[in-house]
């Protein structure tokens, strides 16, 4: 049985989430996927800088698939649970996270279109343009990660028993937490 945690005031935020301070081991593993997504996006940008259009495409698609699976679990499983069980502070409501996901999906589509242009003419100038262009997606991902670490993950972890979160996430193979 988990130890009860002190309640927070209506505008207080808990300590930002890390992989080491969440009671739910499955939620911690799910959070670690953010690191993998960052690595894939970085690999994509490095492939573009190396003028390797094939590798750039491969890494962007791997990133897109990782983000798609992650956002599906958040949208279909975790956000509804968050909406039901968590007192949502201003700037950290369900609608904000859904809007972030929409922006990330749109940003990813813009980067895909930019990559198509780069692949037709993989020159240093085209690589620079694409890398600059893809920076907006990098920024969106960083901002979303910060927002989730600040409130979504720690409040969900605080509001739902660890064993329940573990069971929910482990039951869905898309979560990738075993």
Secondary structure, 3 states (H helix, E strand, C coil): CCCCCCCCCCCCCCCCCCCCCCCCHHHHHHHHHHHHHHHHHHHHHHHHHCCCHHHHHHHHHHHHHHHHHHHHHHHHHHHHHHHHHCCCCCCCCHHHHHHHHHHHHHHHHHHHHHHHHHHHCCCHHHHHHHHHHHHHHHHHHHHHHHHHHHHHHHHHHHHCCHHHHHHHHHHCHHHCCC
